[in-house]
Amino acid sequence: MKVIGGPSSQLLASRVASALGCELTVCEFKTFPDNEMYIRIIDEIGPEAVIVQSTATDSDYVALLQLIDACSTADRIHVVIPYMGYARQDKIFKRGEALSARAMARPIEADNVITVNIHETSVLDHFQCNTVNVNAAPLMGQYIRDMDHFRNPVILAPDEGAKGLVASAAEELGIDYDYLEKKRLSGDTVQVAPKNLDVKDRDVVILDDIVSTGSTMAEAVRMLREQGAADVYIACIHPVLAGSAILKLSRSGVVEIIATDTIEKAVSKVSVAPLLAKTLSEL
Ligand code: R5P
């Protein structure tokens, strides 16, 4: 097995190769003056190739398609898409729209596709090969448990939809968890508060799959601070952090942002490499 790191996932690919104890191939990436992309895998590809490439941007996606094509001499190709862009457009809401997640999945030609906490698992049905979606939330739970600065923390989902994600991070480790519920108090007053737990004087980590613009999290941080929470942290699997999300979150009073390396950013403190290596070794 050889691991090929795409331009968006070079660190993660290196970590996966080292966790698997296999070779990391070197690739050349460049952009032509007209902005088209050039990709070349310099080392021998061998019979089994693992491509690691998140597709947070359109050009990341083009790079992935080119890498798959460049591996066409391999007998088996495993494509790891740690963060799959467009997975949130998983339904047709208005007549004439593209089902973007399907449009992205269909052209991927591989033996196996591995994703990490894909936004909707129904998207996996659009790939024409075997798929595995792994859950990185328990790794996030371990990080929260192991860091000394969290004092008796509670992990909260920003809405009921993320309750399962939070439960999988906290339950086995015996960390308290809950979700934020929106309650309408009057015609124009809405209160957002934990459904069951009191956060007063407790450290809180709000965990979601994706932080994109940061609006959902910034609002939750403000509400929890008003309710007397001690330090409020934000955790996510995929730190999209579009535009001024970091500024927005910092201004809301968040103490720290913790994310995985499905998208490689300064806040990517938890690596999903051990999880991916284990999955690949079991294929
Ligand atoms: C949505 O369904 C996701 O789970 C996140 O809650 C959402 O992507 C967060 O978006 P934003 O950071 O823009 O509020």
py3Dmol code that shows the C-alpha trace and the ligand (Angstrom):
import py3Dmol

protein = """\
ATOM      1  CA  MET A   1       0.000   0.000   0.000  1.00  0.00           C
ATOM      2  CA  LYS A   2       1.307   3.483  -0.862  1.00  0.00           C
ATOM      3  CA  VAL A   3      -0.221   6.669   0.454  1.00  0.00           C
ATOM      4  CA  ILE A   4      -0.640   9.607  -1.895  1.00  0.00           C
ATOM      5  CA  GLY A   5      -1.264  12.928  -0.215  1.00  0.00           C
ATOM      6  CA  GLY A   6      -3.318  15.402  -2.204  1.00  0.00           C
ATOM      7  CA  PRO A   7      -2.558  19.128  -1.944  1.00  0.00           C
ATOM      8  CA  SER A   8      -5.229  19.769   0.707  1.00  0.00           C
ATOM      9  CA  SER A   9      -4.327  16.832   2.988  1.00  0.00           C
ATOM     10  CA  GLN A  10      -0.531  16.626   2.996  1.00  0.00           C
ATOM     11  CA  LEU A  11      -0.131  16.520   6.783  1.00  0.00           C
ATOM     12  CA  LEU A  12      -2.931  14.052   7.312  1.00  0.00           C
ATOM     13  CA  ALA A  13      -1.655  11.801   4.511  1.00  0.00           C
ATOM     14  CA  SER A  14       1.818  11.820   6.114  1.00  0.00           C
ATOM     15  CA  ARG A  15       0.291  10.856   9.460  1.00  0.00           C
ATOM     16  CA  VAL A  16      -1.775   8.067   7.862  1.00  0.00           C
ATOM     17  CA  ALA A  17       1.319   6.676   6.084  1.00  0.00           C
ATOM     18  CA  SER A  18       3.279   6.722   9.301  1.00  0.00           C
ATOM     19  CA  ALA A  19       0.435   5.080  11.279  1.00  0.00           C
ATOM     20  CA  LEU A  20       0.215   2.361   8.613  1.00  0.00           C
ATOM     21  CA  GLY A  21       4.001   2.030   8.399  1.00  0.00           C
ATOM     22  CA  CYS A  22       3.846   2.391   4.621  1.00  0.00           C
ATOM     23  CA  GLU A  23       5.446   4.609   2.019  1.00  0.00           C
ATOM     24  CA  LEU A  24       4.289   8.185   1.393  1.00  0.00           C
ATOM     25  CA  THR A  25       4.697   9.074  -2.269  1.00  0.00           C
ATOM     26  CA  VAL A  26       5.804  12.511  -3.334  1.00  0.00           C
ATOM     27  CA  CYS A  27       3.604  14.449  -5.731  1.00  0.00           C
ATOM     28  CA  GLU A  28       4.166  17.617  -7.670  1.00  0.00           C
ATOM     29  CA  PHE A  29       1.349  20.153  -7.724  1.00  0.00           C
ATOM     30  CA  LYS A  30       1.341  23.340  -9.721  1.00  0.00           C
ATOM     31  CA  THR A  31      -1.025  25.741 -11.406  1.00  0.00           C
ATOM     32  CA  PHE A  32      -0.677  26.831 -15.033  1.00  0.00           C
ATOM     33  CA  PRO A  33      -0.932  30.546 -15.872  1.00  0.00           C
ATOM     34  CA  ASP A  34      -4.588  30.016 -16.894  1.00  0.00           C
ATOM     35  CA  ASN A  35      -5.245  28.520 -13.433  1.00  0.00           C
ATOM     36  CA  GLU A  36      -5.590  24.933 -14.615  1.00  0.00           C
ATOM     37  CA  MET A  37      -3.959  22.450 -12.289  1.00  0.00           C
ATOM     38  CA  TYR A  38      -1.050  20.095 -12.980  1.00  0.00           C
ATOM     39  CA  ILE A  39      -0.521  17.034 -10.813  1.00  0.00           C
ATOM     40  CA  ARG A  40       2.139  14.363 -11.118  1.00  0.00           C
ATOM     41  CA  ILE A  41       2.862  11.479  -8.776  1.00  0.00           C
ATOM     42  CA  ILE A  42       6.642  11.308  -8.908  1.00  0.00           C
ATOM     43  CA  ASP A  43       7.271   7.950  -7.178  1.00  0.00           C
ATOM     44  CA  GLU A  44       6.177   4.532  -8.451  1.00  0.00           C
ATOM     45  CA  ILE A  45       2.503   4.051  -7.617  1.00  0.00           C
ATOM     46  CA  GLY A  46       2.498   0.279  -7.023  1.00  0.00           C
ATOM     47  CA  PRO A  47      -0.459  -2.112  -6.967  1.00  0.00           C
ATOM     48  CA  GLU A  48      -2.467  -0.540  -4.100  1.00  0.00           C
ATOM     49  CA  ALA A  49      -2.879   3.218  -3.790  1.00  0.00           C
ATOM     50  CA  VAL A  50      -4.466   5.221  -0.996  1.00  0.00           C
ATOM     51  CA  ILE A  51      -5.302   8.795  -2.003  1.00  0.00           C
ATOM     52  CA  VAL A  52      -5.992  11.232   0.852  1.00  0.00           C
ATOM     53  CA  GLN A  53      -7.568  14.485  -0.270  1.00  0.00           C
ATOM     54  CA  SER A  54     -10.266  16.629   1.343  1.00  0.00           C
ATOM     55  CA  THR A  55     -12.486  18.552  -1.036  1.00  0.00           C
ATOM     56  CA  ALA A  56     -13.253  21.765   0.825  1.00  0.00           C
ATOM     57  CA  THR A  57     -12.819  23.830  -2.367  1.00  0.00           C
ATOM     58  CA  ASP A  58     -13.609  23.234  -6.015  1.00  0.00           C
ATOM     59  CA  SER A  59      -9.919  23.082  -6.907  1.00  0.00           C
ATOM     60  CA  ASP A  60      -9.387  20.440  -4.187  1.00  0.00           C
ATOM     61  CA  TYR A  61     -12.034  18.385  -5.963  1.00  0.00           C
ATOM     62  CA  VAL A  62     -10.334  18.801  -9.357  1.00  0.00           C
ATOM     63  CA  ALA A  63      -7.060  17.715  -7.736  1.00  0.00           C
ATOM     64  CA  LEU A  64      -8.753  14.580  -6.392  1.00  0.00           C
ATOM     65  CA  LEU A  65     -10.098  13.641  -9.833  1.00  0.00           C
ATOM     66  CA  GLN A  66      -6.629  14.097 -11.327  1.00  0.00           C
ATOM     67  CA  LEU A  67      -4.986  12.016  -8.595  1.00  0.00           C
ATOM     68  CA  ILE A  68      -7.446   9.171  -9.193  1.00  0.00           C
ATOM     69  CA  ASP A  69      -6.653   9.325 -12.892  1.00  0.00           C
ATOM     70  CA  ALA A  70      -2.915   9.374 -12.196  1.00  0.00           C
ATOM     71  CA  CYS A  71      -3.328   6.159 -10.166  1.00  0.00           C
ATOM     72  CA  SER A  72      -5.053   4.289 -12.985  1.00  0.00           C
ATOM     73  CA  THR A  73      -2.166   1.786 -13.231  1.00  0.00           C
ATOM     74  CA  ALA A  74      -2.873   0.564  -9.664  1.00  0.00           C
ATOM     75  CA  ASP A  75      -4.893  -2.629  -9.162  1.00  0.00           C
ATOM     76  CA  ARG A  76      -6.760  -1.165  -6.187  1.00  0.00           C
ATOM     77  CA  ILE A  77      -7.484   2.453  -5.343  1.00  0.00           C
ATOM     78  CA  HIS A  78      -8.796   3.601  -1.972  1.00  0.00           C
ATOM     79  CA  VAL A  79      -9.937   7.209  -1.863  1.00  0.00           C
ATOM     80  CA  VAL A  80     -10.022   8.907   1.528  1.00  0.00           C
ATOM     81  CA  ILE A  81     -12.088  12.112   1.500  1.00  0.00           C
ATOM     82  CA  PRO A  82     -11.681  13.322   5.104  1.00  0.00           C
ATOM     83  CA  TYR A  83     -13.952  16.324   4.490  1.00  0.00           C
ATOM     84  CA  MET A  84     -16.294  16.116   1.556  1.00  0.00           C
ATOM     85  CA  GLY A  85     -17.500  19.456   0.288  1.00  0.00           C
ATOM     86  CA  TYR A  86     -21.053  19.778  -1.078  1.00  0.00           C
ATOM     87  CA  ALA A  87     -22.298  16.993   1.241  1.00  0.00           C
ATOM     88  CA  ARG A  88     -24.717  19.468   2.830  1.00  0.00           C
ATOM     89  CA  GLN A  89     -26.603  19.805  -0.492  1.00  0.00           C
ATOM     90  CA  ASP A  90     -27.999  16.316  -0.147  1.00  0.00           C
ATOM     91  CA  LYS A  91     -31.550  17.026  -1.288  1.00  0.00           C
ATOM     92  CA  ILE A  92     -33.232  18.888  -4.094  1.00  0.00           C
ATOM     93  CA  PHE A  93     -35.035  21.764  -2.393  1.00  0.00           C
ATOM     94  CA  LYS A  94     -36.228  23.652  -5.499  1.00  0.00           C
ATOM     95  CA  ARG A  95     -37.108  22.345  -8.943  1.00  0.00           C
ATOM     96  CA  GLY A  96     -34.148  22.514 -11.298  1.00  0.00           C
ATOM     97  CA  GLU A  97     -31.461  22.349  -8.614  1.00  0.00           C
ATOM     98  CA  ALA A  98     -28.519  19.984  -8.804  1.00  0.00           C
ATOM     99  CA  LEU A  99     -28.211  17.376  -6.090  1.00  0.00           C
ATOM    100  CA  SER A 100     -24.659  18.592  -5.565  1.00  0.00           C
ATOM    101  CA  ALA A 101     -23.562  15.772  -3.264  1.00  0.00           C
ATOM    102  CA  ARG A 102     -24.550  13.250  -5.952  1.00  0.00           C
ATOM    103  CA  ALA A 103     -22.811  15.277  -8.662  1.00  0.00           C
ATOM    104  CA  MET A 104     -19.571  15.170  -6.634  1.00  0.00           C
ATOM    105  CA  ALA A 105     -19.830  11.491  -5.681  1.00  0.00           C
ATOM    106  CA  ARG A 106     -20.626   9.970  -9.075  1.00  0.00           C
ATOM    107  CA  PRO A 107     -17.351  10.729 -10.913  1.00  0.00           C
ATOM    108  CA  ILE A 108     -15.187   9.187  -8.159  1.00  0.00           C
ATOM    109  CA  GLU A 109     -13.843   5.883  -9.488  1.00  0.00           C
ATOM    110  CA  ALA A 110     -12.288   3.738  -6.781  1.00  0.00           C
ATOM    111  CA  ASP A 111     -12.541   0.401  -5.012  1.00  0.00           C
ATOM    112  CA  ASN A 112     -13.299   2.004  -1.655  1.00  0.00           C
ATOM    113  CA  VAL A 113     -14.196   5.510  -0.523  1.00  0.00           C
ATOM    114  CA  ILE A 114     -13.635   6.462   3.122  1.00  0.00           C
ATOM    115  CA  THR A 115     -15.175   9.594   4.589  1.00  0.00           C
ATOM    116  CA  VAL A 116     -15.073  11.072   8.101  1.00  0.00           C
ATOM    117  CA  ASN A 117     -18.369  12.182   9.668  1.00  0.00           C
ATOM    118  CA  ILE A 118     -19.949  12.928   6.310  1.00  0.00           C
ATOM    119  CA  HIS A 119     -22.748  15.441   6.888  1.00  0.00           C
ATOM    120  CA  GLU A 120     -25.456  13.040   5.656  1.00  0.00           C
ATOM    121  CA  THR A 121     -24.750   9.311   5.357  1.00  0.00           C
ATOM    122  CA  SER A 122     -27.349   9.087   2.548  1.00  0.00           C
ATOM    123  CA  VAL A 123     -24.724  10.806   0.348  1.00  0.00           C
ATOM    124  CA  LEU A 124     -22.657   7.608   0.473  1.00  0.00           C
ATOM    125  CA  ASP A 125     -25.294   5.874  -1.690  1.00  0.00           C
ATOM    126  CA  HIS A 126     -24.230   8.066  -4.622  1.00  0.00           C
ATOM    127  CA  PHE A 127     -20.722   6.575  -4.802  1.00  0.00           C
ATOM    128  CA  GLN A 128     -20.452   3.643  -7.203  1.00  0.00           C
ATOM    129  CA  CYS A 129     -18.191   1.588  -4.913  1.00  0.00           C
ATOM    130  CA  ASN A 130     -17.883   0.360  -1.335  1.00  0.00           C
ATOM    131  CA  THR A 131     -17.926   3.182   1.211  1.00  0.00           C
ATOM    132  CA  VAL A 132     -16.975   3.508   4.880  1.00  0.00           C
ATOM    133  CA  ASN A 133     -17.841   6.554   6.967  1.00  0.00           C
ATOM    134  CA  VAL A 134     -15.844   6.791  10.195  1.00  0.00           C
ATOM    135  CA  ASN A 135     -16.784   8.698  13.329  1.00  0.00           C
ATOM    136  CA  ALA A 136     -14.059  10.940  14.781  1.00  0.00           C
ATOM    137  CA  ALA A 137     -16.173  12.196  17.702  1.00  0.00           C
ATOM    138  CA  PRO A 138     -14.723   9.642  20.195  1.00  0.00           C
ATOM    139  CA  LEU A 139     -11.230  11.023  19.418  1.00  0.00           C
ATOM    140  CA  MET A 140     -12.517  14.478  20.276  1.00  0.00           C
ATOM    141  CA  GLY A 141     -13.956  13.104  23.536  1.00  0.00           C
ATOM    142  CA  GLN A 142     -10.566  11.605  24.430  1.00  0.00           C
ATOM    143  CA  TYR A 143      -8.833  14.929  23.757  1.00  0.00           C
ATOM    144  CA  ILE A 144     -11.301  16.739  26.028  1.00  0.00           C
ATOM    145  CA  ARG A 145     -10.854  14.117  28.752  1.00  0.00           C
ATOM    146  CA  ASP A 146      -7.041  14.232  28.532  1.00  0.00           C
ATOM    147  CA  MET A 147      -6.524  18.010  28.587  1.00  0.00           C
ATOM    148  CA  ASP A 148      -5.997  19.245  32.135  1.00  0.00           C
ATOM    149  CA  HIS A 149      -7.512  22.652  31.549  1.00  0.00           C
ATOM    150  CA  PHE A 150     -11.087  21.350  31.258  1.00  0.00           C
ATOM    151  CA  ARG A 151     -12.707  21.430  34.702  1.00  0.00           C
ATOM    152  CA  ASN A 152     -15.514  18.864  34.942  1.00  0.00           C
ATOM    153  CA  PRO A 153     -16.643  19.730  31.402  1.00  0.00           C
ATOM    154  CA  VAL A 154     -20.001  19.161  29.805  1.00  0.00           C
ATOM    155  CA  ILE A 155     -20.190  18.565  26.058  1.00  0.00           C
ATOM    156  CA  LEU A 156     -23.162  20.166  24.337  1.00  0.00           C
ATOM    157  CA  ALA A 157     -24.642  19.773  20.872  1.00  0.00           C
ATOM    158  CA  PRO A 158     -25.744  23.104  19.371  1.00  0.00           C
ATOM    159  CA  ASP A 159     -29.037  21.481  18.337  1.00  0.00           C
ATOM    160  CA  GLU A 160     -30.885  18.193  18.621  1.00  0.00           C
ATOM    161  CA  GLY A 161     -29.507  17.084  15.223  1.00  0.00           C
ATOM    162  CA  ALA A 162     -25.971  16.864  16.649  1.00  0.00           C
ATOM    163  CA  LYS A 163     -27.066  14.956  19.791  1.00  0.00           C
ATOM    164  CA  GLY A 164     -25.833  11.587  18.462  1.00  0.00           C
ATOM    165  CA  LEU A 165     -22.423  13.037  17.572  1.00  0.00           C
ATOM    166  CA  VAL A 166     -22.014  14.438  21.079  1.00  0.00           C
ATOM    167  CA  ALA A 167     -23.208  11.223  22.711  1.00  0.00           C
ATOM    168  CA  SER A 168     -20.573   9.263  20.780  1.00  0.00           C
ATOM    169  CA  ALA A 169     -17.877  11.665  22.019  1.00  0.00           C
ATOM    170  CA  ALA A 170     -18.925  11.644  25.660  1.00  0.00           C
ATOM    171  CA  GLU A 171     -20.916   8.610  26.678  1.00  0.00           C
ATOM    172  CA  GLU A 172     -18.219   5.914  26.853  1.00  0.00           C
ATOM    173  CA  LEU A 173     -15.828   8.271  28.643  1.00  0.00           C
ATOM    174  CA  GLY A 174     -18.425   9.167  31.276  1.00  0.00           C
ATOM    175  CA  ILE A 175     -18.404  12.858  30.324  1.00  0.00           C
ATOM    176  CA  ASP A 176     -21.723  14.700  30.850  1.00  0.00           C
ATOM    177  CA  TYR A 177     -23.471  15.708  27.649  1.00  0.00           C
ATOM    178  CA  ASP A 178     -26.648  17.396  26.513  1.00  0.00           C
ATOM    179  CA  TYR A 179     -28.020  19.447  23.626  1.00  0.00           C
ATOM    180  CA  LEU A 180     -29.196  23.014  23.272  1.00  0.00           C
ATOM    181  CA  GLU A 181     -32.908  23.422  22.895  1.00  0.00           C
ATOM    182  CA  LYS A 182     -34.630  26.448  21.424  1.00  0.00           C
ATOM    183  CA  LYS A 183     -37.682  27.502  23.473  1.00  0.00           C
ATOM    184  CA  ARG A 184     -40.050  30.268  22.385  1.00  0.00           C
ATOM    185  CA  LEU A 185     -40.830  32.293  25.525  1.00  0.00           C
ATOM    186  CA  SER A 186     -43.074  34.833  23.781  1.00  0.00           C
ATOM    187  CA  GLY A 187     -43.831  36.162  20.289  1.00  0.00           C
ATOM    188  CA  ASP A 188     -40.410  37.737  19.977  1.00  0.00           C
ATOM    189  CA  THR A 189     -38.296  36.046  22.663  1.00  0.00           C
ATOM    190  CA  VAL A 190     -36.485  32.778  22.057  1.00  0.00           C
ATOM    191  CA  GLN A 191     -34.310  31.146  24.703  1.00  0.00           C
ATOM    192  CA  VAL A 192     -31.578  28.660  23.824  1.00  0.00           C
ATOM    193  CA  ALA A 193     -30.533  26.547  26.802  1.00  0.00           C
ATOM    194  CA  PRO A 194     -29.332  23.011  27.557  1.00  0.00           C
ATOM    195  CA  LYS A 195     -32.266  20.618  27.580  1.00  0.00           C
ATOM    196  CA  ASN A 196     -31.440  18.830  30.842  1.00  0.00           C
ATOM    197  CA  LEU A 197     -28.228  20.080  32.466  1.00  0.00           C
ATOM    198  CA  ASP A 198     -27.300  23.255  34.331  1.00  0.00           C
ATOM    199  CA  VAL A 199     -24.080  24.748  32.947  1.00  0.00           C
ATOM    200  CA  LYS A 200     -23.625  27.388  35.666  1.00  0.00           C
ATOM    201  CA  ASP A 201     -19.935  27.581  36.668  1.00  0.00           C
ATOM    202  CA  ARG A 202     -19.063  24.592  34.478  1.00  0.00           C
ATOM    203  CA  ASP A 203     -16.696  24.461  31.516  1.00  0.00           C
ATOM    204  CA  VAL A 204     -18.634  23.774  28.341  1.00  0.00           C
ATOM    205  CA  VAL A 205     -17.491  22.354  25.019  1.00  0.00           C
ATOM    206  CA  ILE A 206     -19.980  22.817  22.168  1.00  0.00           C
ATOM    207  CA  LEU A 207     -19.404  20.126  19.552  1.00  0.00           C
ATOM    208  CA  ASP A 208     -20.757  20.067  15.980  1.00  0.00           C
ATOM    209  CA  ASP A 209     -19.737  18.266  12.812  1.00  0.00           C
ATOM    210  CA  ILE A 210     -18.978  21.423  10.820  1.00  0.00           C
ATOM    211  CA  VAL A 211     -18.250  25.013  11.758  1.00  0.00           C
ATOM    212  CA  SER A 212     -18.678  27.031   8.596  1.00  0.00           C
ATOM    213  CA  THR A 213     -19.562  30.715   9.052  1.00  0.00           C
ATOM    214  CA  GLY A 214     -19.443  30.261  12.839  1.00  0.00           C
ATOM    215  CA  SER A 215     -22.884  31.864  13.285  1.00  0.00           C
ATOM    216  CA  THR A 216     -24.479  28.825  14.972  1.00  0.00           C
ATOM    217  CA  MET A 217     -21.603  28.486  17.437  1.00  0.00           C
ATOM    218  CA  ALA A 218     -21.167  32.225  18.148  1.00  0.00           C
ATOM    219  CA  GLU A 219     -24.830  32.489  19.138  1.00  0.00           C
ATOM    220  CA  ALA A 220     -24.576  29.390  21.358  1.00  0.00           C
ATOM    221  CA  VAL A 221     -21.424  30.709  23.069  1.00  0.00           C
ATOM    222  CA  ARG A 222     -23.114  34.030  23.856  1.00  0.00           C
ATOM    223  CA  MET A 223     -26.200  32.324  25.285  1.00  0.00           C
ATOM    224  CA  LEU A 224     -24.183  29.953  27.476  1.00  0.00           C
ATOM    225  CA  ARG A 225     -22.049  32.752  28.867  1.00  0.00           C
ATOM    226  CA  GLU A 226     -25.229  34.647  29.746  1.00  0.00           C
ATOM    227  CA  GLN A 227     -26.387  31.525  31.574  1.00  0.00           C
ATOM    228  CA  GLY A 228     -23.278  31.524  33.759  1.00  0.00           C
ATOM    229  CA  ALA A 229     -21.107  28.905  32.064  1.00  0.00           C
ATOM    230  CA  ALA A 230     -17.420  29.130  33.063  1.00  0.00           C
ATOM    231  CA  ASP A 231     -15.089  28.752  30.043  1.00  0.00           C
ATOM    232  CA  VAL A 232     -16.785  27.971  26.744  1.00  0.00           C
ATOM    233  CA  TYR A 233     -14.892  25.998  24.074  1.00  0.00           C
ATOM    234  CA  ILE A 234     -15.871  25.063  20.551  1.00  0.00           C
ATOM    235  CA  ALA A 235     -15.086  21.719  18.996  1.00  0.00           C
ATOM    236  CA  CYS A 236     -15.832  20.426  15.535  1.00  0.00           C
ATOM    237  CA  ILE A 237     -14.784  17.620  13.250  1.00  0.00           C
ATOM    238  CA  HIS A 238     -14.499  19.799  10.128  1.00  0.00           C
ATOM    239  CA  PRO A 239     -13.114  23.343  10.609  1.00  0.00           C
ATOM    240  CA  VAL A 240     -14.408  24.950   7.411  1.00  0.00           C
ATOM    241  CA  LEU A 241     -14.170  28.348   9.177  1.00  0.00           C
ATOM    242  CA  ALA A 242     -15.282  30.346   6.148  1.00  0.00           C
ATOM    243  CA  GLY A 243     -14.675  34.084   5.841  1.00  0.00           C
ATOM    244  CA  SER A 244     -14.460  35.845   9.196  1.00  0.00           C
ATOM    245  CA  ALA A 245     -15.689  32.866  11.260  1.00  0.00           C
ATOM    246  CA  ILE A 246     -12.661  32.936  13.592  1.00  0.00           C
ATOM    247  CA  LEU A 247     -13.137  36.642  14.334  1.00  0.00           C
ATOM    248  CA  LYS A 248     -16.846  36.117  14.920  1.00  0.00           C
ATOM    249  CA  LEU A 249     -16.164  33.257  17.312  1.00  0.00           C
ATOM    250  CA  SER A 250     -13.404  35.075  19.181  1.00  0.00           C
ATOM    251  CA  ARG A 251     -15.663  38.084  19.679  1.00  0.00           C
ATOM    252  CA  SER A 252     -18.396  35.832  21.097  1.00  0.00           C
ATOM    253  CA  GLY A 253     -15.993  34.993  23.943  1.00  0.00           C
ATOM    254  CA  VAL A 254     -14.936  31.475  23.071  1.00  0.00           C
ATOM    255  CA  VAL A 255     -11.769  30.405  24.902  1.00  0.00           C
ATOM    256  CA  GLU A 256     -10.439  27.935  22.319  1.00  0.00           C
ATOM    257  CA  ILE A 257     -11.446  26.270  19.058  1.00  0.00           C
ATOM    258  CA  ILE A 258     -10.571  22.581  18.743  1.00  0.00           C
ATOM    259  CA  ALA A 259     -10.916  20.669  15.483  1.00  0.00           C
ATOM    260  CA  THR A 260      -9.554  17.652  13.656  1.00  0.00           C
ATOM    261  CA  ASP A 261      -7.222  17.618  10.675  1.00  0.00           C
ATOM    262  CA  THR A 262      -9.864  16.620   8.106  1.00  0.00           C
ATOM    263  CA  ILE A 263      -9.280  20.203   6.997  1.00  0.00           C
ATOM    264  CA  GLU A 264      -5.764  21.339   7.897  1.00  0.00           C
ATOM    265  CA  LYS A 265      -5.977  24.556   9.891  1.00  0.00           C
ATOM    266  CA  ALA A 266      -4.206  26.048  12.913  1.00  0.00           C
ATOM    267  CA  VAL A 267      -7.047  24.745  15.118  1.00  0.00           C
ATOM    268  CA  SER A 268      -6.599  21.124  13.923  1.00  0.00           C
ATOM    269  CA  LYS A 269      -5.387  19.702  17.234  1.00  0.00           C
ATOM    270  CA  VAL A 270      -6.884  16.206  16.983  1.00  0.00           C
ATOM    271  CA  SER A 271      -5.695  13.911  14.207  1.00  0.00           C
ATOM    272  CA  VAL A 272      -8.014  11.431  12.535  1.00  0.00           C
ATOM    273  CA  ALA A 273      -4.979   9.535  11.158  1.00  0.00           C
ATOM    274  CA  PRO A 274      -5.164   6.584  13.634  1.00  0.00           C
ATOM    275  CA  LEU A 275      -8.836   6.085  12.763  1.00  0.00           C
ATOM    276  CA  LEU A 276      -8.172   6.190   9.009  1.00  0.00           C
ATOM    277  CA  ALA A 277      -5.152   3.887   9.306  1.00  0.00           C
ATOM    278  CA  LYS A 278      -7.212   1.333  11.245  1.00  0.00           C
ATOM    279  CA  THR A 279     -10.014   1.489   8.664  1.00  0.00           C
ATOM    280  CA  LEU A 280      -7.592   1.108   5.738  1.00  0.00           C
ATOM    281  CA  SER A 281      -5.836  -1.835   7.368  1.00  0.00           C
ATOM    282  CA  GLU A 282      -9.180  -3.619   7.729  1.00  0.00           C
ATOM    283  CA  LEU A 283     -10.277  -3.233   4.083  1.00  0.00           C
TER     284      LEU A 283
END
"""
ligand_1 = """\
14
R5P
C -25.427 22.013 9.736
O -26.298 21.228 9.541
C -24.113 21.689 10.359
O -24.202 20.589 11.213
C -23.565 22.891 11.102
O -24.411 23.145 12.217
C -23.525 24.075 10.220
O -22.825 23.780 9.038
C -22.853 25.249 10.922
O -22.879 26.329 10.036
P -22.401 27.777 10.475
O -21.046 27.639 11.103
O -22.376 28.537 9.183
O -23.416 28.327 11.437
"""
view = py3Dmol.view(width=600, height=400)
view.addModel(protein, "pdb")
view.setStyle({"model": 0}, {"cartoon": {"style": "trace"}})
view.addModel(ligand_1, "xyz")
view.setStyle({"model": 1}, {"stick": {}})
view.zoomTo()
view.show()
